[in-house]
């Protein structure tokens, strides 16, 4: 319900901005142009942030992320236990095993210097793991409601 209201509000704001941009008074047009410019700057800042994070990811800064996810899993486990959903707990246990395996592979990469192909495969595994973790988080959030 709240999510729907937020979407409706966002659509309404965008609609007003577009209307003012083309059909508003000179003052409204100026205000709309400023807002669009600021949104463009925000988009550029977001892209720069993603590039920076990708650079960190490429430099091997995943270890800390995996450690943080380990802490997150403990919180998710408690929520899944509160919901009393064994399927979610099983999926969480599987993801924890995957996390541990990825951590081992990262340690192995540090000592053996994987080839670019092996690093690419590891990055793909990490992305899949992150997507699976996000999906599980959404399921737990939905079950809590």
Secondary structure as GFF3:
##gff-version 3
##sequence-region A 1 145
A	DSSP	alpha_helix	2	23	.	.	.	ID=ss1
A	DSSP	alpha_helix	26	58	.	.	.	ID=ss2
A	DSSP	alpha_helix	62	83	.	.	.	ID=ss3
A	DSSP	alpha_helix	86	112	.	.	.	ID=ss4
A	DSSP	alpha_helix	116	144	.	.	.	ID=ss5
###
